[in-house]
Amino acid sequence: MKKQLNDRAYLPLIITISILVPTAIASLTYIPKGQETFDLRFLPFLNAIINSCVSVCLVLGLLFIRQKDMQKHRICMLSALSLSVLFLVSYVIYHSLVPETKFCGTGWQRSVYFVLLISHITLAVPAVPLALLAVYQGVQKNFWSHKKVVRWAYPIWLYVSITGPVIYWMLSPCF
């Protein structure tokens, strides 16, 4: 019975966060950008580093669970989630204050960039609820449900965390 009470509290929270995060990020386009007080040009590089660390944590987490080392797996996955939250905070701060950077590449690079960007954005939306649900099920020790969610959450979360730095790298000459 205790587990059902937890689900009643946490599942609406996961749903709320899953709606608020993409809505907040999408609304950044409509926020007027002013003169920022601080030089925030370091944040895209920091975001790429954070996302790269998320990727490393996800890969290590997979390796540890395959070795049946649940403690190290848990540390890696909670680290990946914490770093993802840090990334989102940094991303929102940067994009709420700094005007959008337009891609300056041409030819095949432009096509590759937009394919990566569109797939990254499209998959980032379901990555939030899937990652939160996977971590929640793992923390609750509901391993059967955890494994079902992770089949979808892991590859999507990993793809988003890898393509983020690639997109930064492709966009960096345009800053």
N, CA and C atoms as a LAMMPS dump frame, in Angstrom:
ITEM: TIMESTEP
0
ITEM: NUMBER OF ATOMS
525
ITEM: BOX BOUNDS ff ff ff
-5.0000000000000000e+02 5.0000000000000000e+02
-5.0000000000000000e+02 5.0000000000000000e+02
-5.0000000000000000e+02 5.0000000000000000e+02
ITEM: ATOMS id mol type element x y z
1 1 1 N 0.818 -1.196 0
2 1 2 C 0 0 0
3 1 3 C 0.861 1.259 0
4 2 1 N 1.993 1.205 0.714
5 2 2 C 2.874 2.372 0.772
6 2 3 C 3.363 2.758 -0.614
7 3 1 N 3.669 1.769 -1.463
8 3 2 C 4.161 2.028 -2.807
9 3 3 C 3.13 2.804 -3.622
10 4 1 N 1.851 2.435 -3.509
11 4 2 C 0.799 3.134 -4.246
12 4 3 C 0.683 4.581 -3.786
13 5 1 N 0.869 4.839 -2.506
14 5 2 C 0.833 6.209 -2.017
15 5 3 C 1.975 7.016 -2.62
16 6 1 N 3.165 6.419 -2.717
17 6 2 C 4.291 7.099 -3.345
18 6 3 C 3.998 7.396 -4.804
19 7 1 N 3.414 6.416 -5.515
20 7 2 C 3.075 6.619 -6.922
21 7 3 C 2.092 7.77 -7.078
22 8 1 N 1.137 7.882 -6.192
23 8 2 C 0.162 8.968 -6.269
24 8 3 C 0.812 10.332 -6.082
25 9 1 N 1.91 10.368 -5.344
26 9 2 C 2.607 11.636 -5.118
27 9 3 C 3.598 11.932 -6.236
28 10 1 N 4.346 10.932 -6.661
29 10 2 C 5.448 11.178 -7.587
30 10 3 C 5.038 11.176 -9.054
31 11 1 N 4.098 10.35 -9.433
32 11 2 C 3.718 10.312 -10.842
33 11 3 C 3.125 11.641 -11.322
34 12 1 N 2.25 12.29 -10.552
35 12 2 C 1.797 13.624 -10.991
36 12 3 C 2.949 14.635 -11.046
37 13 1 N 3.919 14.49 -10.149
38 13 2 C 5.085 15.37 -10.171
39 13 3 C 5.903 15.148 -11.444
40 14 1 N 6.111 13.886 -11.815
41 14 2 C 6.835 13.569 -13.047
42 14 3 C 6.088 14.127 -14.252
43 15 1 N 4.788 13.972 -14.283
44 15 2 C 3.985 14.497 -15.396
45 15 3 C 4.085 16.016 -15.445
46 16 1 N 3.984 16.667 -14.3
47 16 2 C 4.067 18.135 -14.248
48 16 3 C 5.421 18.628 -14.739
49 17 1 N 6.487 18.026 -14.256
50 17 2 C 7.835 18.41 -14.695
51 17 3 C 7.989 18.164 -16.191
52 18 1 N 7.437 17.046 -16.667
53 18 2 C 7.547 16.681 -18.076
54 18 3 C 6.805 17.649 -18.989
55 19 1 N 5.825 18.323 -18.463
56 19 2 C 5.104 19.341 -19.236
57 19 3 C 5.795 20.693 -19.093
58 20 1 N 6.208 21.038 -17.87
59 20 2 C 6.807 22.352 -17.627
60 20 3 C 8.154 22.548 -18.32
61 21 1 N 9.009 21.527 -18.321
62 21 2 C 10.351 21.685 -18.894
63 21 3 C 10.289 22.02 -20.38
64 22 1 N 9.609 21.209 -21.221
65 22 2 C 9.564 21.577 -22.64
66 22 3 C 8.819 22.89 -22.893
67 23 1 N 7.803 23.171 -22.091
68 23 2 C 7.07 24.423 -22.25
69 23 3 C 7.964 25.611 -21.934
70 24 1 N 8.728 25.506 -20.857
71 24 2 C 9.649 26.591 -20.485
72 24 3 C 10.707 26.787 -21.557
73 25 1 N 11.257 25.696 -22.06
74 25 2 C 12.297 25.805 -23.086
75 25 3 C 11.717 26.374 -24.371
76 26 1 N 10.545 25.927 -24.76
77 26 2 C 9.919 26.451 -25.976
78 26 3 C 9.591 27.936 -25.827
79 27 1 N 9.209 28.352 -24.637
80 27 2 C 8.844 29.76 -24.423
81 27 3 C 10.049 30.692 -24.453
82 28 1 N 11.265 30.132 -24.341
83 28 2 C 12.466 30.978 -24.369
84 28 3 C 12.578 31.746 -25.682
85 29 1 N 12.01 31.198 -26.734
86 29 2 C 12.029 31.859 -28.039
87 29 3 C 11.285 33.2 -27.986
88 30 1 N 10.286 33.285 -27.149
89 30 2 C 9.419 34.461 -27.108
90 30 3 C 9.805 35.48 -26.046
91 31 1 N 10.793 35.163 -25.223
92 31 2 C 11.231 36.093 -24.184
93 31 3 C 12.148 37.128 -24.825
94 32 1 N 11.837 38.416 -24.641
95 32 2 C 12.739 39.424 -25.203
96 32 3 C 14.095 39.362 -24.506
97 33 1 N 15.137 39.414 -25.315
98 33 2 C 16.498 39.329 -24.779
99 33 3 C 17.025 40.733 -24.54
100 34 1 N 17.502 40.964 -23.347
101 34 2 C 18.042 42.271 -23.001
102 34 3 C 19.551 42.251 -22.976
103 35 1 N 20.102 43.257 -22.412
104 35 2 C 21.552 43.359 -22.243
105 35 3 C 21.911 42.56 -21.001
106 36 1 N 22.64 41.447 -21.176
107 36 2 C 22.999 40.648 -20.018
108 36 3 C 24.09 41.352 -19.215
109 37 1 N 23.99 41.246 -17.907
110 37 2 C 24.928 41.892 -17.006
111 37 3 C 26.269 41.177 -17.007
112 38 1 N 26.23 39.858 -17.115
113 38 2 C 27.435 39.044 -17.088
114 38 3 C 27.714 38.496 -18.484
115 39 1 N 28.973 38.196 -18.735
116 39 2 C 29.34 37.55 -19.993
117 39 3 C 29.007 36.069 -19.872
118 40 1 N 28 35.635 -20.599
119 40 2 C 27.523 34.256 -20.495
120 40 3 C 27.978 33.385 -21.655
121 41 1 N 28.946 33.856 -22.427
122 41 2 C 29.387 33.101 -23.604
123 41 3 C 30.029 31.763 -23.247
124 42 1 N 30.405 31.569 -22.001
125 42 2 C 31.001 30.292 -21.58
126 42 3 C 29.95 29.205 -21.38
127 43 1 N 28.68 29.591 -21.234
128 43 2 C 27.65 28.605 -20.896
129 43 3 C 27.412 27.544 -21.974
130 44 1 N 27.399 27.867 -23.269
131 44 2 C 27.222 26.782 -24.243
132 44 3 C 28.327 25.725 -24.148
133 45 1 N 29.573 26.163 -23.948
134 45 2 C 30.671 25.208 -23.779
135 45 3 C 30.461 24.389 -22.507
136 46 1 N 30.088 25.042 -21.415
137 46 2 C 29.802 24.336 -20.168
138 46 3 C 28.677 23.326 -20.373
139 47 1 N 27.633 23.726 -21.097
140 47 2 C 26.513 22.815 -21.365
141 47 3 C 26.966 21.591 -22.156
142 48 1 N 27.866 21.8 -23.117
143 48 2 C 28.392 20.675 -23.898
144 48 3 C 29.203 19.736 -23.001
145 49 1 N 29.974 20.302 -22.086
146 49 2 C 30.748 19.484 -21.142
147 49 3 C 29.805 18.706 -20.232
148 50 1 N 28.792 19.375 -19.718
149 50 2 C 27.828 18.706 -18.831
150 50 3 C 27.146 17.562 -19.572
151 51 1 N 26.683 17.825 -20.805
152 51 2 C 26.024 16.768 -21.577
153 51 3 C 26.971 15.613 -21.872
154 52 1 N 28.23 15.923 -22.126
155 52 2 C 29.222 14.86 -22.351
156 52 3 C 29.388 14.016 -21.087
157 53 1 N 29.388 14.652 -19.946
158 53 2 C 29.485 13.925 -18.665
159 53 3 C 28.25 13.061 -18.439
160 54 1 N 27.084 13.56 -18.844
161 54 2 C 25.857 12.753 -18.757
162 54 3 C 26.026 11.492 -19.59
163 55 1 N 26.556 11.644 -20.803
164 55 2 C 26.773 10.484 -21.681
165 55 3 C 27.696 9.473 -21.024
166 56 1 N 28.774 9.952 -20.439
167 56 2 C 29.723 9.055 -19.761
168 56 3 C 29.03 8.326 -18.604
169 57 1 N 28.258 9.054 -17.82
170 57 2 C 27.535 8.434 -16.7
171 57 3 C 26.554 7.366 -17.195
172 58 1 N 25.862 7.658 -18.291
173 58 2 C 24.906 6.69 -18.832
174 58 3 C 25.609 5.42 -19.314
175 59 1 N 26.712 5.574 -20.018
176 59 2 C 27.45 4.41 -20.521
177 59 3 C 28.028 3.604 -19.356
178 60 1 N 28.623 4.298 -18.382
179 60 2 C 29.156 3.595 -17.205
180 60 3 C 28.038 2.903 -16.436
181 61 1 N 26.899 3.574 -16.323
182 61 2 C 25.76 2.965 -15.634
183 61 3 C 25.333 1.664 -16.29
184 62 1 N 25.325 1.649 -17.623
185 62 2 C 24.988 0.421 -18.34
186 62 3 C 26.033 -0.663 -18.084
187 63 1 N 27.293 -0.288 -18.138
188 63 2 C 28.356 -1.269 -17.878
189 63 3 C 28.251 -1.843 -16.47
190 64 1 N 27.985 -0.983 -15.492
191 64 2 C 27.898 -1.453 -14.11
192 64 3 C 26.699 -2.365 -13.886
193 65 1 N 25.566 -2.062 -14.51
194 65 2 C 24.412 -2.936 -14.29
195 65 3 C 24.624 -4.275 -14.986
196 66 1 N 25.345 -4.275 -16.104
197 66 2 C 25.673 -5.549 -16.767
198 66 3 C 26.63 -6.384 -15.919
199 67 1 N 27.43 -5.702 -15.084
200 67 2 C 28.327 -6.402 -14.151
201 67 3 C 27.617 -6.711 -12.831
202 68 1 N 26.341 -6.37 -12.767
203 68 2 C 25.507 -6.596 -11.569
204 68 3 C 25.979 -5.777 -10.361
205 69 1 N 26.638 -4.658 -10.625
206 69 2 C 27.08 -3.761 -9.555
207 69 3 C 26.04 -2.654 -9.418
208 70 1 N 25.001 -2.942 -8.636
209 70 2 C 23.864 -2.023 -8.53
210 70 3 C 24.241 -0.709 -7.857
211 71 1 N 25.16 -0.747 -6.904
212 71 2 C 25.541 0.477 -6.204
213 71 3 C 26.199 1.475 -7.156
214 72 1 N 27.157 1.012 -7.95
215 72 2 C 27.823 1.909 -8.91
216 72 3 C 26.856 2.337 -10.011
217 73 1 N 25.974 1.421 -10.411
218 73 2 C 24.942 1.766 -11.405
219 73 3 C 24.067 2.901 -10.878
220 74 1 N 23.616 2.764 -9.653
221 74 2 C 22.75 3.785 -9.033
222 74 3 C 23.466 5.134 -8.972
223 75 1 N 24.731 5.128 -8.578
224 75 2 C 25.51 6.371 -8.496
225 75 3 C 25.615 7.025 -9.877
226 76 1 N 25.91 6.222 -10.886
227 76 2 C 26.043 6.766 -12.247
228 76 3 C 24.728 7.345 -12.75
229 77 1 N 23.647 6.638 -12.515
230 77 2 C 22.358 7.093 -13.051
231 77 3 C 21.846 8.327 -12.298
232 78 1 N 22.034 8.357 -10.982
233 78 2 C 21.637 9.561 -10.241
234 78 3 C 22.544 10.734 -10.597
235 79 1 N 23.804 10.455 -10.9
236 79 2 C 24.712 11.51 -11.368
237 79 3 C 24.256 12.026 -12.728
238 80 1 N 23.87 11.126 -13.622
239 80 2 C 23.373 11.537 -14.941
240 80 3 C 22.135 12.417 -14.793
241 81 1 N 21.236 12.042 -13.888
242 81 2 C 20.032 12.845 -13.671
243 81 3 C 20.384 14.205 -13.082
244 82 1 N 21.265 14.232 -12.089
245 82 2 C 21.674 15.498 -11.465
246 82 3 C 22.358 16.414 -12.474
247 83 1 N 23.24 15.846 -13.293
248 83 2 C 23.911 16.642 -14.317
249 83 3 C 22.914 17.152 -15.354
250 84 1 N 21.915 16.347 -15.672
251 84 2 C 20.887 16.787 -16.626
252 84 3 C 20.087 17.956 -16.071
253 85 1 N 19.805 17.922 -14.788
254 85 2 C 19.108 19.044 -14.148
255 85 3 C 19.991 20.292 -14.185
256 86 1 N 21.273 20.132 -13.862
257 86 2 C 22.213 21.246 -13.928
258 86 3 C 22.281 21.807 -15.352
259 87 1 N 22.326 20.92 -16.347
260 87 2 C 22.319 21.349 -17.74
261 87 3 C 21.074 22.176 -18.044
262 88 1 N 19.906 21.677 -17.645
263 88 2 C 18.658 22.39 -17.941
264 88 3 C 18.633 23.781 -17.316
265 89 1 N 19.117 23.898 -16.097
266 89 2 C 19.169 25.207 -15.432
267 89 3 C 20.091 26.144 -16.209
268 90 1 N 21.271 25.664 -16.552
269 90 2 C 22.228 26.472 -17.304
270 90 3 C 21.681 26.844 -18.681
271 91 1 N 21.046 25.892 -19.341
272 91 2 C 20.468 26.115 -20.67
273 91 3 C 19.398 27.205 -20.619
274 92 1 N 18.516 27.115 -19.64
275 92 2 C 17.435 28.098 -19.504
276 92 3 C 18.006 29.479 -19.189
277 93 1 N 18.987 29.555 -18.308
278 93 2 C 19.609 30.846 -17.987
279 93 3 C 20.198 31.47 -19.242
280 94 1 N 20.978 30.687 -19.983
281 94 2 C 21.636 31.213 -21.179
282 94 3 C 20.615 31.668 -22.226
283 95 1 N 19.667 30.801 -22.543
284 95 2 C 18.731 31.101 -23.623
285 95 3 C 17.655 32.106 -23.241
286 96 1 N 17.523 32.393 -21.966
287 96 2 C 16.585 33.448 -21.567
288 96 3 C 17.229 34.827 -21.625
289 97 1 N 18.561 34.872 -21.694
290 97 2 C 19.256 36.154 -21.668
291 97 3 C 20.025 36.493 -22.937
292 98 1 N 20.383 35.495 -23.727
293 98 2 C 21.255 35.713 -24.884
294 98 3 C 20.474 35.44 -26.162
295 99 1 N 20.606 36.307 -27.156
296 99 2 C 19.911 36.078 -28.427
297 99 3 C 20.349 34.764 -29.077
298 100 1 N 19.442 34.209 -29.851
299 100 2 C 19.68 32.934 -30.524
300 100 3 C 20.835 33.041 -31.521
301 101 1 N 21.639 31.997 -31.591
302 101 2 C 22.726 31.928 -32.572
303 101 3 C 22.228 31.157 -33.782
304 102 1 N 22.338 31.747 -34.941
305 102 2 C 21.917 31.095 -36.19
306 102 3 C 23.071 30.265 -36.746
307 103 1 N 22.748 29.107 -37.308
308 103 2 C 23.771 28.251 -37.905
309 103 3 C 24.319 28.93 -39.155
310 104 1 N 25.635 28.968 -39.286
311 104 2 C 26.267 29.692 -40.387
312 104 3 C 26.873 28.773 -41.447
313 105 1 N 26.768 27.461 -41.241
314 105 2 C 27.324 26.523 -42.21
315 105 3 C 26.47 26.439 -43.462
316 106 1 N 27.053 25.84 -44.5
317 106 2 C 26.342 25.697 -45.77
318 106 3 C 26.482 24.27 -46.281
319 107 1 N 25.76 23.979 -47.345
320 107 2 C 25.875 22.69 -48.02
321 107 3 C 25.457 21.525 -47.145
322 108 1 N 26.211 20.421 -47.271
323 108 2 C 25.873 19.196 -46.543
324 108 3 C 25.945 19.395 -45.034
325 109 1 N 26.831 20.297 -44.566
326 109 2 C 26.943 20.553 -43.127
327 109 3 C 25.634 21.117 -42.58
328 110 1 N 25.016 21.983 -43.35
329 110 2 C 23.744 22.573 -42.937
330 110 3 C 22.671 21.49 -42.797
331 111 1 N 22.627 20.586 -43.773
332 111 2 C 21.643 19.497 -43.728
333 111 3 C 21.877 18.59 -42.525
334 112 1 N 23.127 18.204 -42.294
335 112 2 C 23.457 17.346 -41.149
336 112 3 C 23.09 18.049 -39.843
337 113 1 N 23.439 19.333 -39.757
338 113 2 C 23.147 20.105 -38.547
339 113 3 C 21.642 20.083 -38.24
340 114 1 N 20.832 20.379 -39.239
341 114 2 C 19.396 20.463 -38.98
342 114 3 C 18.769 19.095 -38.72
343 115 1 N 19.279 18.04 -39.344
344 115 2 C 18.792 16.689 -39.026
345 115 3 C 19.097 16.368 -37.567
346 116 1 N 20.325 16.648 -37.14
347 116 2 C 20.699 16.408 -35.745
348 116 3 C 19.878 17.282 -34.794
349 117 1 N 19.751 18.561 -35.12
350 117 2 C 19.023 19.482 -34.248
351 117 3 C 17.56 19.072 -34.101
352 118 1 N 16.906 18.767 -35.208
353 118 2 C 15.484 18.404 -35.15
354 118 3 C 15.29 17.095 -34.391
355 119 1 N 16.148 16.105 -34.661
356 119 2 C 16.012 14.834 -33.931
357 119 3 C 16.336 15.021 -32.451
358 120 1 N 17.325 15.856 -32.15
359 120 2 C 17.696 16.139 -30.763
360 120 3 C 16.521 16.778 -30.006
361 121 1 N 15.947 17.804 -30.597
362 121 2 C 14.822 18.502 -29.947
363 121 3 C 13.631 17.567 -29.801
364 122 1 N 13.324 16.833 -30.863
365 122 2 C 12.169 15.926 -30.847
366 122 3 C 12.315 14.861 -29.765
367 123 1 N 13.513 14.317 -29.612
368 123 2 C 13.719 13.264 -28.618
369 123 3 C 13.967 13.805 -27.211
370 124 1 N 14.379 15.071 -27.104
371 124 2 C 14.589 15.651 -25.772
372 124 3 C 13.277 15.751 -25.002
373 125 1 N 12.175 15.943 -25.709
374 125 2 C 10.874 16.075 -25.031
375 125 3 C 10.491 14.782 -24.307
376 126 1 N 10.475 13.62 -24.971
377 126 2 C 10.139 12.407 -24.208
378 126 3 C 11.259 11.93 -23.285
379 127 1 N 12.47 12.42 -23.493
380 127 2 C 13.579 12.004 -22.623
381 127 3 C 13.312 12.405 -21.176
382 128 1 N 12.686 13.553 -20.976
383 128 2 C 12.44 14.043 -19.607
384 128 3 C 11.545 13.08 -18.825
385 129 1 N 10.313 12.807 -19.289
386 129 2 C 9.485 11.906 -18.48
387 129 3 C 10.039 10.484 -18.417
388 130 1 N 10.648 10.008 -19.5
389 130 2 C 11.184 8.651 -19.488
390 130 3 C 12.333 8.521 -18.489
391 131 1 N 13.236 9.496 -18.471
392 131 2 C 14.356 9.45 -17.525
393 131 3 C 13.847 9.548 -16.085
394 132 1 N 12.924 10.47 -15.852
395 132 2 C 12.381 10.614 -14.494
396 132 3 C 11.663 9.345 -14.043
397 133 1 N 10.885 8.763 -14.941
398 133 2 C 10.158 7.541 -14.595
399 133 3 C 11.121 6.374 -14.364
400 134 1 N 12.151 6.279 -15.187
401 134 2 C 13.14 5.207 -15.021
402 134 3 C 13.854 5.331 -13.676
403 135 1 N 14.281 6.538 -13.352
404 135 2 C 14.97 6.747 -12.071
405 135 3 C 14.007 6.483 -10.915
406 136 1 N 12.794 6.959 -11.028
407 136 2 C 11.799 6.736 -9.974
408 136 3 C 11.577 5.239 -9.748
409 137 1 N 11.363 4.496 -10.844
410 137 2 C 11.119 3.052 -10.704
411 137 3 C 12.344 2.351 -10.103
412 138 1 N 13.547 2.801 -10.481
413 138 2 C 14.761 2.215 -9.919
414 138 3 C 14.893 2.492 -8.436
415 139 1 N 14.657 3.742 -8.051
416 139 2 C 14.739 4.112 -6.63
417 139 3 C 13.688 3.352 -5.815
418 140 1 N 12.514 3.133 -6.408
419 140 2 C 11.445 2.389 -5.728
420 140 3 C 11.712 0.882 -5.706
421 141 1 N 12.793 0.459 -6.399
422 141 2 C 13.152 -0.955 -6.504
423 141 3 C 12.077 -1.78 -7.216
424 142 1 N 11.351 -1.109 -8.101
425 142 2 C 10.377 -1.785 -8.947
426 142 3 C 11.1 -2.129 -10.251
427 143 1 N 11.948 -3.144 -10.179
428 143 2 C 12.89 -3.424 -11.26
429 143 3 C 12.216 -3.904 -12.539
430 144 1 N 11.092 -4.577 -12.427
431 144 2 C 10.383 -5.023 -13.625
432 144 3 C 9.921 -3.81 -14.432
433 145 1 N 9.267 -2.871 -13.785
434 145 2 C 8.822 -1.649 -14.471
435 145 3 C 10.016 -0.807 -14.901
436 146 1 N 11.045 -0.772 -14.066
437 146 2 C 12.255 -0.018 -14.379
438 146 3 C 12.849 -0.501 -15.707
439 147 1 N 12.982 -1.805 -15.869
440 147 2 C 13.557 -2.363 -17.093
441 147 3 C 12.689 -2.042 -18.309
442 148 1 N 11.376 -2.073 -18.151
443 148 2 C 10.483 -1.759 -19.277
444 148 3 C 10.654 -0.312 -19.728
445 149 1 N 10.755 0.609 -18.781
446 149 2 C 10.911 2.029 -19.113
447 149 3 C 12.301 2.291 -19.691
448 150 1 N 13.311 1.649 -19.117
449 150 2 C 14.704 1.881 -19.534
450 150 3 C 14.934 1.459 -20.976
451 151 1 N 14.207 0.48 -21.461
452 151 2 C 14.356 0.072 -22.87
453 151 3 C 14.136 1.239 -23.81
454 152 1 N 13.29 2.152 -23.415
455 152 2 C 13.036 3.355 -24.229
456 152 3 C 13.857 4.534 -23.727
457 153 1 N 13.905 4.707 -22.427
458 153 2 C 14.549 5.887 -21.84
459 153 3 C 16.042 5.93 -22.132
460 154 1 N 16.72 4.812 -21.982
461 154 2 C 18.182 4.812 -22.105
462 154 3 C 18.661 5.259 -23.491
463 155 1 N 18.211 4.632 -24.57
464 155 2 C 18.736 5.064 -25.871
465 155 3 C 18.346 6.506 -26.223
466 156 1 N 17.175 6.917 -25.815
467 156 2 C 16.751 8.294 -26.11
468 156 3 C 17.593 9.283 -25.312
469 157 1 N 17.745 9.034 -24.018
470 157 2 C 18.529 9.915 -23.153
471 157 3 C 19.986 9.973 -23.625
472 158 1 N 20.543 8.817 -23.99
473 158 2 C 21.921 8.772 -24.47
474 158 3 C 22.061 9.539 -25.791
475 159 1 N 21.128 9.351 -26.705
476 159 2 C 21.166 10.065 -27.992
477 159 3 C 21.129 11.574 -27.772
478 160 1 N 20.233 12.022 -26.91
479 160 2 C 20.096 13.463 -26.641
480 160 3 C 21.368 13.998 -25.984
481 161 1 N 21.953 13.232 -25.067
482 161 2 C 23.159 13.715 -24.376
483 161 3 C 24.393 13.699 -25.285
484 162 1 N 24.402 12.877 -26.308
485 162 2 C 25.517 12.861 -27.261
486 162 3 C 25.328 13.927 -28.342
487 163 1 N 24.122 14.039 -28.864
488 163 2 C 23.897 15.001 -29.954
489 163 3 C 23.981 16.44 -29.476
490 164 1 N 23.709 16.698 -28.202
491 164 2 C 23.837 18.06 -27.678
492 164 3 C 25.23 18.633 -27.897
493 165 1 N 26.288 17.953 -27.432
494 165 2 C 27.648 18.456 -27.687
495 165 3 C 28.022 18.498 -29.175
496 166 1 N 27.517 17.549 -29.96
497 166 2 C 27.801 17.572 -31.398
498 166 3 C 27.186 18.825 -32.028
499 167 1 N 25.971 19.143 -31.636
500 167 2 C 25.303 20.349 -32.139
501 167 3 C 26.085 21.589 -31.708
502 168 1 N 26.525 21.621 -30.458
503 168 2 C 27.356 22.746 -29.99
504 168 3 C 28.609 22.878 -30.851
505 169 1 N 29.297 21.764 -31.074
506 169 2 C 30.517 21.761 -31.864
507 169 3 C 30.259 22.296 -33.276
508 170 1 N 29.148 21.888 -33.868
509 170 2 C 28.825 22.359 -35.224
510 170 3 C 28.444 23.833 -35.234
511 171 1 N 27.828 24.296 -34.15
512 171 2 C 27.355 25.685 -34.069
513 171 3 C 28.438 26.643 -33.573
514 172 1 N 29.467 26.126 -32.913
515 172 2 C 30.463 26.985 -32.273
516 172 3 C 31.163 27.983 -33.198
517 173 1 N 31.43 27.678 -34.473
518 173 2 C 32.03 28.724 -35.321
519 173 3 C 31.098 29.917 -35.56
520 174 1 N 29.829 29.743 -35.261
521 174 2 C 28.835 30.783 -35.546
522 174 3 C 28.617 31.741 -34.381
523 175 1 N 29.239 31.466 -33.226
524 175 2 C 29.025 32.333 -32.059
525 175 3 C 29.681 33.678 -32.275
